[in-house]
Amino acid sequence: MESLKDLLTASIARHKIATQVKAATVCSTWRQAAVEVLPKEVAGEAEVISFRNGTLKVAVPGPSFSQAVKIAEIPLLEEINKQLGKNIVERIVPRVA
């Protein structure tokens, strides 16, 4: 009998959605890491826009929020990649929305 992990991995490969699954996992992990690393008011307002080629783009409501994300980029990267179990996210780019 195959394990659930093996079945999911095979299904993801068969449907060619590995990139989308990885991006969704990164986005989910962002929320957890943001709550742990950023001040509450920043973590509550920062939302993921996209993840592509190692770059996580995050929407923030203003320049001060953007600066807070930039200042915390290294601890955020460390926490996200620690939770993911490998270095997937290389950069975080805040965008004022």
Number of C-alpha atoms within 10 A of each C-alpha: 3 6 8 9 9 10 11 11 12 12 13 15 12 10 8 11 11 14 14 13 12 15 19 14 13 22 20 13 17 25 16 15 20 23 15 14 16 20 14 11 10 20 21 13 13 25 20 19 15 15 21 12 11 14 14 22 19 22 18 24 15 15 13 12 22 19 13 16 26 15 12 15 19 14 16 24 21 16 19 24 19 14 15 15 9 10 13 18 21 14 17 20 16 25 19 13 12
